[in-house]
Amino acid sequence: MRNKFGSYIATNYSTIDVYSLLRRLETGRIELYPEFDVHVRGTGANHKSSQLIETFLLGLPSSSIWIEQEDYGSSTILEGADIAETLKLFVEDQFRLTGLRYFGHLNGLRFSQIRSSDREDFLSSELLIREVKYDAHPRLKCEFYRNLHQHNRNKNVSQIARSYAFKNAYRCLHEFSFDLTERLNLSMGYKDSRDRGKNEARVHEFSLTVILMLYLENIKAITNSDNFSDDYLLSEQIFLDDTIEIALDKMMMLIDMGEISTRSYLKKANDVVYDLYSSLDINSVQIKSYSSYKQSSLRDNVYSLDEMLEMICNNIFGNRKIKRIFTKKLRVRDYRVSELVE
């Protein structure tokens, strides 16, 4: 449905059987692991996997997958990658069925060990595919992804939404964030590759926030928005009454569109972070939210990313009031642009 802003997200709905879905995954027509979301990589089988398989054996139409159709014919999974991966792992004999309620005789078996009739029933089971067209306005795509995953507390949904909607900006910042991660000598204590991906995502958001601060400090005038204008929602202009979250969205859009000198801002961001790092003789930076950070660790000259943001804010804007932004419950994105620059 078209909205008042003259843009909309077009969607198609269709059904697909498990066999056809797996074929499209195998041939690459559907991308299971999108580059912008490191959280879906290697989720593997868990206690819910067998329950999901049983719903397909029962033929229950309870599962759906959101995908985005790319302009060259392939598609990327936006939501439901865990479903697709579970189906794929099961057919590849990567786990045994456990805890089945209606098919107890299949407990302990892998896909290749169940009866051929059960395999055929499973592969012919259908699920709903909800397809999003690729050419929607990126700001709308960002909000769409954010709303789609609003109940997911295991990942930074807003940061991933921006990476999905503004892919060119994501790739640019991803490379910068990776280098910055190495520069800061982060003390992460990785457990597996998913920890590394999540921590790099935090550095990605940290880097974007620093660039936003530098941009706000550099532009000559910022005004309040005209909420009655038909194009204010889709505008890339940053307003005083924008939340920091929206301002970060717009910053990604500016980078994606090539509207700012990205290389210059990346260099400034690198310099300001490195100067702070050097002046404090920091031993390491920890990937922890400010709320969980223990002040006692400062004796060891160890800082969190949020504390570094606080110091960078003070250095850029020269405003000590900025400290109230960094409380034990709130971070910079919970405030408005006016509270940074006024």
N, C-alpha and C positions, 0 to 999 in steps of 0.2 A: 504494500500500500504506500502510495506517495504521501509525503508529509509536507508541512508548510514551507520547508526549506528547499523544496524543489529537487529532493533526492530521496532515494529509498534503497533498501536492500532487497533485491529480488531473490526469491527462493523457489526451489522445486522440491517436490516430495515424491518418492518412489520406494518400492520395495526391492530387495535383492536377497537371493538365497546365499547361504553360507559358502557354498562352493564357488559361486561367481565372485563373491567378495574376496575370498582367498586368492583366486586367480588374478584379480585386479591388483592385489597387494604384491603377488609374486612377480607380475610383469611391470610393476612400477607405475601403473596407471593411478593408483592411490598411494600417496606417501604416508607411511605409518608414523614416522618420526620426523616431524617438522623441525627445521633448523632453529626456529624461534622459541621452541619450548623444550628445554633440556629435561624437564621433569618426567616426560613420558618414556624416556629411553630406559629400556631394561627393567620395566616394572616387574616382570616375571610373574610366575604363578603364586597365588596365595590362597588362604582358606576360602575366599569367595569365588575362586575360579571354578571349582566343581559345581557350586550352586548356579553359576551362570550357564555352564554347560547343560545342567539339568533342565533349565528353562527352555533351551533350544530342543532338547530331546522331547520335552513335553509339547513343543510347538506353540509356546506362549509368546505372543507378540509384545514383549515387554521391553525390548532393547531398540535403541535408535542411535545413529551416528550422524554428527554434523560434519560436512565436508565443504571445502571451497573449491570450486571449479577454476582452474588456472586458464589463462588465455591460450595455452598451447595444448590443451586437451587432457592433461593430468589433473589430479585432485589432491588436496592435502586435508588430513583429518584435523578438525578444529576441536571436536569434543567426542569422546567415545573411543579414544585410542586404546584404553585398557580393555575394552570389549574386543576390539579387533585383534589385539595382541594375544588375549586369552584364547580366542578361537584358533589363531595361528599356532600357538604353542601346543595346544591340545592335539591338533592334527599332526604335528611334528613329533608326537609322543614325548613331549618334554615334561609331563607330569601325569600322575595317576589320579583317578577320581576318588574322592573321599567324602563321607558325610552325606551321600545322596539319600533323599527321603522316599522318592517314588521308584527309583531304579537302584535299589540296594544291591541287587545282584551284580551291578557294574562297579561297585566299590573295589578299589585296588587295581583296576584295569586301566591300561592306556588305550588310546584311540584304536591302534592296530589290533588290540586284543578283544574288542567288543564285537558282537555279531555283525555281519555285513548288513543285515536289515536295519540295525540300530545306527550304523554308520551312514547308511543312505538317508534315514529319517533326519539325522543330524545335519547332513550336508544340504538337504533340501529345505530345511527350516529357513524362514525369512525374517529379516529385520528391516526396520525403516531407515531409509537414507534421506536426510534433509540437506539439500544442496544450496549453497550460497554462491551467487554470481560474483566473479572476481572484480567487476568494474564499479562496485559501489564506492561512495566517497569514503576515504580512509578514516576520517573522524567518526563516521557512523560505524565503520567496521570495528574501530577501536572500542566504542561503547557496546557494540553487539557482543564482542568477545568478553568484555568485562561483565556484562549481564549474564552471559551464558555460564560463566564460571564463578559467579558471585558467592556461591556457598562453598567453594573449594578453599580450605584454609591451609593446604599443604604447599602452596606456592604463591608467589607475588603475582596475582592475576593482572593488576594494572600494568606492571612492567612487561609481562608477556603479551598483553593486548596491544601495547605500543609496538612491540617487536613484530607482531603479526601484521598490524595495519601499515606500518612504515618500514618495509623490509630493507630498503636501501640505507636508511638511517641506522637500522639495527646492525647491518653488516659493518658499517663504518664504526659504530660504537663498540661492537663486539671485538674487533681487532684492537682498538684503543684500550678497552677494558682488560683484555688479556695481557697486553704489555704492561699496563699499570699494575695488574695483579702481581706480575713477576717483579716489578720495580719495588713494590711495597714489601716484598718478602713476607707475605701474609702467613700468619700462624693459623692454619685451618684444621689440622688434625683430620684429614680425609679418612672416611671409612670406605668409600667406594667412589666410582666415577660420578654417581648422582650427587654426592656431596660437593664434588668439585664443580659440577655444573651449577648447582644452586648458589654456591658461594661466588662464582663468577657472575651470576645474575645479579647478586647484591652489589658487586663492584660496578656492574653495568649501570644500575640505577644511581649509584653514588656519582659516577662520572657524569651522567646526564644532569643531575642536580647541580653539580659544580658548573657545568656549561650554562645552565639556566641562570645561575647567579651572575656569571660573567656577562651574559647577554643583557640582563636587566640593568646591570651597572653601566653598560655601554650605551644603551639607547637613550635618546634625549628626553622623550616624554612618554608617559604611560597614562592613559585615560580610563575612565570607567566605561563599561560596555553599554551599548544601546540595546537593551533586551527586547525592544519592540521592532528591531530590524530583522528582516526575514533571513539574513545571511550570517547573523552573529554566531550561531552554533557552529557553522562550518568554516568560519574565518580562522586564519592562522595568527591573527593579531592577538597579542597578549594584553589583557586588561587588568586594571587594579583589582577588580572584584572577582577575578578568576581565582579558583582554588589552586593551590600549588599542583595538585593532581592534574587539573585541566591545563595549567601552564606547561607542565612536563609533556603532555600530549601535543600541545602546539609547538613546543621546542623540537620534538621529534619530527613534526610535520615540516617545520622550517628547514631542518637538516635534510629531510627526504626530498624536498622540492628544490634544494640547492639555493634557497633564498638567503643564506648567510654564508660567510666564509668559514666553512666547517674546519678546514685545515688550520686556520688561524686560531679558532676557538679551542680546538683540540690541543694545540701547542700551548695556549694560555692555561688551559686546565691542567695539562701535564706539569707546567712550570709551577703553578700555584700549589699543587699537591706535593711536588717534589721539594719545593722550597720549605713548606711546612714540615715535611718529613725530615729534611736535613736539619732545620733549625732546632727541632725538638730531639734530635738524635734518637728517633724512634727505633726500638728493637724489632717490633712487629705490630701489625694491625690485626685485630680480631674481627671476624664476621659474626657479630652479635648485635642484636637490637639494643638500643640504649636502656630499655627497661630491664634487661637481664644482665647488664654490665655491672661488674663489681668494682667500686672505686678503689678498693685496696690494691688492685692490680696495677694502678698507676705508679706504685712504688717501683715496679719492674719496668717502667717506661713503656707500657703496652697500652694501646688505644683502640677504641672501637671506631668503625666507620662513621657512626653518628656523631661521635665526639669530634672527629676530624671535620665533619660538615659544620659543626658549631663554630669551630675555630676559623674555618675558611669564610663562613658568613661574616664573622666579626672583622676579619682582615679585609674583605671586599667592601663591605658597606660601612664599616667603622661604627656600628650601632650595637652597643652592649645589650640593648633590650632584646636582641635576637636570642639571648640565652633562654628566655622564657619559652621559646619554641621547643627547646630540647628538654622536655620533662620526662618523667618516667613513664608517661602514658601516651604522649603525643610526639610525632616527628614532623619534620618540615612539611611534608605533603598534606598535613591536616589543616594548614593555614592558608591564607590568601596572599596574593602577590603584594597587596598594599602593606602587609605586615613585614615584608622584607625590605621594601624600598622607601617607606615613609619614615 
